[in-house]
Amino acid sequence: MASMRAVQVSEAGGPFEVVQRDVPEPGPGEALVRVQACGICHSDSYVKEGGFPGVSYPAVPGHEIAGVLASLGEGARGWEVGQRVGVGWFGGNCGYCRPCRHGDPMFCENMGIPGITEDGGYADYVLVRSGAMALIPDELAAEDAAPLLCAGLTTYNALRHSGARGGDLVAILGIGGLGHLGVQFARKLGFHTIAIARGREKEELALRLGAHQYIDSTTQDPAAELARLGGARVILATVTSTAAMAATVGGLGIGGKLLVVGAGMEPLNLPPAMLISGDKSIAGHASGTSGDSEDTLSFSALADVRPMIETVPLEQAADAYERMMSGAARFRMVLRTGA
């Protein structure tokens, strides 16, 4: 049987280990993907450090997977070996639970998550449910496609379903792994795009990525600045700081929405009265299905949206993970297999 490299964690809190494993065979409805690139995401810490239900060890992280379809299991229809495919957080839905029956596959009660509930893309090959795959356009390199399947999908899908229309004022809070893509998508979707971040260090970058204006939250009041511009239709919060989120709410316009995609765990401290005046709201947005991933990749290819990445060989996963977790990466770390 053929073997492959994989980077696994044997127990919660344990180190990354480069090991040899047998290349798996796809079962009914499954597909084997030859991984070319896999992005590293903060959510990979759910496997590395533990704390997420459904993780069994040893586990291979990675849910930003870009590669080539190597083989198909019985009943996996609609695909051809050799197609360029990607897989993100959405690992396929069951089709029979209540959310699935009501048209919400992203909230499937039995959804697999590559790299968390099943082995992921820190490997030469990965086994996935065929329904989890998205086609990758020829215009996108695998290294660029991988982060778009998580960070890109999260920001693009949130913005396109936000209710904002071309010309509306949209602010992107945070210019990091999510925010640097959010700025690009907001501009390409035709929004009056405002970037908000701490300090002036990211101002030039934000403007280069497409922001019309930049707000330094250390020297300016983001809410007052947004209100002065007429109020934001949407503030896309890509940061995890709930204090930073709360500081922008006063800058929402009538019917404005604070749209949260940064997974902060601290309470969001706001007086409810702030929401009543002007019919303002706060909402969250999950990433998206394989169809949403395909839309994100297609739009990115069409509109020339690309992530800012650093690439390293698969064997350097431990160093790349630490660079990502420390915040030193600019802005997404991607493992390449050379496959």
C-alpha positions, 0 to 999 in steps of 0.5 A, a space after each residue: 500500500 502506498 504511504 504518505 506524509 502527515 503532520 499529526 498531534 497525538 494528544 491535546 497539547 502535544 507537539 506536531 509530529 511528521 509521520 508516515 501513514 498509509 494513503 486511505 481509500 475512499 469509501 462510498 460517497 467519499 473522495 481522495 484529494 492529493 493536497 497541494 496546499 493547506 492553510 493554517 488557521 487559528 481554529 487549528 488550535 482546537 486540535 492542537 490544544 484540545 477543547 473542541 468536541 469530536 476530536 479523536 487522537 492522533 489527529 491531523 489538522 487542516 481545513 483550508 485544503 487545495 489540491 487535485 482529485 485523486 480518486 472517488 468512492 462508489 456513489 461519488 457522482 458529479 466529479 472527475 479525477 484530476 479536477 482541482 478541488 478545495 475543502 474548507 470548514 464545511 465537511 459535508 452534511 447528512 441531509 436528514 437532520 432538522 437543519 438539513 431538512 430545513 435548508 440549512 446544511 451549514 448547521 448540520 447536526 452531523 457535519 464533518 469538519 476536516 482537520 477537527 472531527 476527521 483528519 485534515 490537510 496537513 498531509 499529502 492526501 486527505 479523505 473527504 466527503 465528496 459533497 464538501 468539495 468546491 472547484 478551484 478556478 484555473 486562475 487561482 494558485 493552490 497556495 492562494 486558494 487554500 486561505 480563501 476557503 476559510 478566511 476568504 469564504 468567511 468575509 466574502 459570504 458575510 458581506 454578500 449576505 449583509 444587506 449592503 448594496 453598492 455605494 453603501 458605507 461598509 467598515 472593516 474592523 481589523 486588518 489581519 488574516 480576515 480583515 485584509 481580505 474583507 477590505 478587498 472584497 468590500 471594495 470589489 463589491 462596490 462598497 464605500 470601504 472604510 478600514 479600522 485598525 490600531 495605529 498607522 502601521 497598516 494604513 498604507 496597506 489598507 489603502 493599497 488593498 482598496 480602502 477608501 479611508 482609514 481610521 486609526 482607533 488609537 487616535 480617532 474615535 471610530 464611532 464618531 468618524 463613521 457617524 461623520 461620514 453618514 453612518 455605516 450600513 455594515 461594520 464587519 468585525 474581524 477582530 476578537 476584541 469585543 471592546 473594539 467591536 463595542 467602540 464602533 457601534 455608535 457609528 452605525 447608520 439607520 438600519 446599520 448592522 454590526 456583523 461579527 465574524 471574529 470569534 471572541 469569547 468575552 461578553 459584548 458590553 453594550 447598552 441595549 438603548 444604542 440599538 433601538 435608536 436607528 434600528 441597529 442590530 448585531 449579528 453573527 455569520 458562519 463561514 459557508 457551504 461548499 457551494 459558497 466556497 465555490 462562489 468565493 473562489 470564482 469571485 476572487 478569480 474574477 475580481 483579482 482578490 488574493 490573500 497575503 501569504 507566507 508558504 513553507 514546506 509541510 515539514 515546517 508545520 510546527 514553526 508555521 503554526 507558532 508564527 500564525 498563533 503569535 500574530 507574526 504572520 502577514 497574514 496567512 501561513 500556508 503549507 505546501 506539499 510539493 505534490 
